[in-house]
Amino acid sequence: MHELSIAGSIVEIVSDYAQEHGALQVTAVTLRLGQLSCVHQEALEFSFDLITKDTLLEGAVLKFIDVPVAVFCPSCQQQVELPGIQKFACPVCGTATADVRQGRELEIETIEITEGGPSSQVSASAARETS
Amino acid sequence: MMEPRILEVRTKVLKKNDETAREMRQQFLDAGVLVTNLVSSPGTGKTTLLRETLMRLAADGERAAAVVGDLETDNDARRLAESGVPVRQIMTHGCCHLEADMVRDHLAGWNLADLDHLFIENVGNLVCPTSWDLGESVRVALLSVTEGEDKPLKYPGLFNTSDAAVITKIDLAEPCEFDRIQALENIQSVRPEMPVLEVSAKTGDGVDEWIRFLRTQRRRLTKPACSKN
């Protein structure tokens, strides 16, 4: 159940980030999850609910953006999405390739916060600069 | 009530682990030590192969050490200590995988420059260790003939992120009706071009090739450092 460790890391990163931006509460966290990330979404939701208790993230919703696996095909010279994760070969021409370009993501994409007041207004672009 | 505001965070969840692993990898490279992370299900024979490996390397005058992850016991470390090389147990107390800082903390006091090889025996698990970089140079996924040839298809994440696969307990292949060709196909399917070694730590079959594989990996690792001189 490594999802508990992952949930712990999410809370750590999001709490710091939210506090820096004057959040009163975090209402949602959106994750980008690659198909190869080996994360079980329900297990992560369960862990997240447990571990966010008494934090800024209590009650926050976890949202997922599923990222399919994409490889670079050396024959077609292009990035192609795989229909599954059991055969690492170009679905167009069949060439086997281990050059994974996408699908290992385990990233926090965005968070939704409610703010304390005007003094805590920070634009999204300013937020990005500090990351 | 104010409307909720959306902030772009765009941060890797395991950023802290990745940073620690990156620092460790550089230290390992600087010291010329090949770090091999062994990952498999429980019961595949990581400890038995590692014990044999440590003894062979030590007998040939190569300096090896190992850290071994386990949930609650230090049985594996005691078994490995029989090889005479430095071994430390990482007891994870329920945690199903090793993380970079656990490994780092258990290396304290060892001089990396005194080592040629460092082995990390991960907690027996084919899912959870996948996402944690431990600063290793080589990740090796092991599967035994007793587990069935479809293991790579069931756990593509782990096999796909590994640099080599080792099929263990080949002395039992026949009684287990292990379909070797299918197993090799399955490994290549989830990780094309991955080197595969087939060993029996019990009979010694394939162990020479495994040791040779490790030495080749180490030579590759230290080459850039040598060419700088």
HADDOCK unambig.tbl for C-alpha pairs under 7 A between the chains (distance, minus, plus):
assign (segid A and resid 1 and name CA) (segid B and resid 96 and name CA) 6.54 0.50 0.50
assign (segid A and resid 2 and name CA) (segid B and resid 96 and name CA) 6.28 0.50 0.50
assign (segid A and resid 2 and name CA) (segid B and resid 128 and name CA) 5.45 0.50 0.50
assign (segid A and resid 6 and name CA) (segid B and resid 13 and name CA) 6.95 0.50 0.50
assign (segid A and resid 9 and name CA) (segid B and resid 13 and name CA) 6.05 0.50 0.50
assign (segid A and resid 9 and name CA) (segid B and resid 14 and name CA) 6.72 0.50 0.50
assign (segid A and resid 10 and name CA) (segid B and resid 13 and name CA) 5.87 0.50 0.50
assign (segid A and resid 36 and name CA) (segid B and resid 157 and name CA) 5.06 0.50 0.50
assign (segid A and resid 37 and name CA) (segid B and resid 131 and name CA) 6.65 0.50 0.50
assign (segid A and resid 37 and name CA) (segid B and resid 157 and name CA) 6.97 0.50 0.50
assign (segid A and resid 38 and name CA) (segid B and resid 127 and name CA) 6.33 0.50 0.50
assign (segid A and resid 38 and name CA) (segid B and resid 157 and name CA) 6.26 0.50 0.50
assign (segid A and resid 85 and name CA) (segid B and resid 156 and name CA) 6.60 0.50 0.50
assign (segid A and resid 86 and name CA) (segid B and resid 153 and name CA) 5.54 0.50 0.50
assign (segid A and resid 86 and name CA) (segid B and resid 156 and name CA) 6.19 0.50 0.50
assign (segid A and resid 86 and name CA) (segid B and resid 189 and name CA) 6.47 0.50 0.50
assign (segid A and resid 86 and name CA) (segid B and resid 190 and name CA) 5.31 0.50 0.50
assign (segid A and resid 87 and name CA) (segid B and resid 189 and name CA) 4.79 0.50 0.50
assign (segid A and resid 87 and name CA) (segid B and resid 190 and name CA) 5.30 0.50 0.50
assign (segid A and resid 88 and name CA) (segid B and resid 189 and name CA) 5.76 0.50 0.50
assign (segid A and resid 88 and name CA) (segid B and resid 190 and name CA) 5.43 0.50 0.50
assign (segid A and resid 88 and name CA) (segid B and resid 191 and name CA) 6.58 0.50 0.50
assign (segid A and resid 88 and name CA) (segid B and resid 192 and name CA) 6.86 0.50 0.50
assign (segid A and resid 96 and name CA) (segid B and resid 192 and name CA) 6.02 0.50 0.50
assign (segid A and resid 97 and name CA) (segid B and resid 192 and name CA) 5.85 0.50 0.50
assign (segid A and resid 98 and name CA) (segid B and resid 191 and name CA) 5.73 0.50 0.50
assign (segid A and resid 98 and name CA) (segid B and resid 192 and name CA) 5.44 0.50 0.50
assign (segid A and resid 106 and name CA) (segid B and resid 12 and name CA) 6.01 0.50 0.50
assign (segid A and resid 106 and name CA) (segid B and resid 13 and name CA) 5.94 0.50 0.50
assign (segid A and resid 107 and name CA) (segid B and resid 10 and name CA) 6.47 0.50 0.50
assign (segid A and resid 107 and name CA) (segid B and resid 11 and name CA) 5.50 0.50 0.50
assign (segid A and resid 107 and name CA) (segid B and resid 12 and name CA) 4.21 0.50 0.50
assign (segid A and resid 107 and name CA) (segid B and resid 13 and name CA) 5.16 0.50 0.50
assign (segid A and resid 108 and name CA) (segid B and resid 9 and name CA) 6.15 0.50 0.50
assign (segid A and resid 108 and name CA) (segid B and resid 10 and name CA) 5.37 0.50 0.50
assign (segid A and resid 108 and name CA) (segid B and resid 11 and name CA) 5.27 0.50 0.50
assign (segid A and resid 108 and name CA) (segid B and resid 12 and name CA) 6.15 0.50 0.50
assign (segid A and resid 108 and name CA) (segid B and resid 13 and name CA) 6.24 0.50 0.50
assign (segid A and resid 109 and name CA) (segid B and resid 8 and name CA) 6.07 0.50 0.50
assign (segid A and resid 109 and name CA) (segid B and resid 9 and name CA) 5.45 0.50 0.50
assign (segid A and resid 109 and name CA) (segid B and resid 10 and name CA) 4.48 0.50 0.50
assign (segid A and resid 109 and name CA) (segid B and resid 11 and name CA) 6.85 0.50 0.50
assign (segid A and resid 110 and name CA) (segid B and resid 6 and name CA) 6.52 0.50 0.50
assign (segid A and resid 110 and name CA) (segid B and resid 7 and name CA) 5.40 0.50 0.50
assign (segid A and resid 110 and name CA) (segid B and resid 8 and name CA) 4.34 0.50 0.50
assign (segid A and resid 110 and name CA) (segid B and resid 9 and name CA) 5.04 0.50 0.50
assign (segid A and resid 110 and name CA) (segid B and resid 10 and name CA) 6.61 0.50 0.50
assign (segid A and resid 111 and name CA) (segid B and resid 6 and name CA) 5.64 0.50 0.50
assign (segid A and resid 111 and name CA) (segid B and resid 7 and name CA) 5.32 0.50 0.50
assign (segid A and resid 111 and name CA) (segid B and resid 8 and name CA) 6.61 0.50 0.50
assign (segid A and resid 111 and name CA) (segid B and resid 9 and name CA) 6.87 0.50 0.50
assign (segid A and resid 112 and name CA) (segid B and resid 4 and name CA) 5.92 0.50 0.50
assign (segid A and resid 112 and name CA) (segid B and resid 5 and name CA) 5.34 0.50 0.50
assign (segid A and resid 112 and name CA) (segid B and resid 6 and name CA) 4.37 0.50 0.50
assign (segid A and resid 112 and name CA) (segid B and resid 7 and name CA) 6.24 0.50 0.50
assign (segid A and resid 113 and name CA) (segid B and resid 4 and name CA) 5.22 0.50 0.50
assign (segid A and resid 113 and name CA) (segid B and resid 5 and name CA) 5.27 0.50 0.50
assign (segid A and resid 113 and name CA) (segid B and resid 6 and name CA) 6.43 0.50 0.50
assign (segid A and resid 114 and name CA) (segid B and resid 2 and name CA) 6.73 0.50 0.50
assign (segid A and resid 114 and name CA) (segid B and resid 3 and name CA) 6.82 0.50 0.50
assign (segid A and resid 114 and name CA) (segid B and resid 4 and name CA) 4.68 0.50 0.50
assign (segid A and resid 114 and name CA) (segid B and resid 5 and name CA) 6.27 0.50 0.50
assign (segid A and resid 124 and name CA) (segid B and resid 7 and name CA) 5.64 0.50 0.50
assign (segid A and resid 124 and name CA) (segid B and resid 8 and name CA) 6.48 0.50 0.50
assign (segid A and resid 128 and name CA) (segid B and resid 8 and name CA) 6.60 0.50 0.50
assign (segid A and resid 128 and name CA) (segid B and resid 9 and name CA) 6.90 0.50 0.50
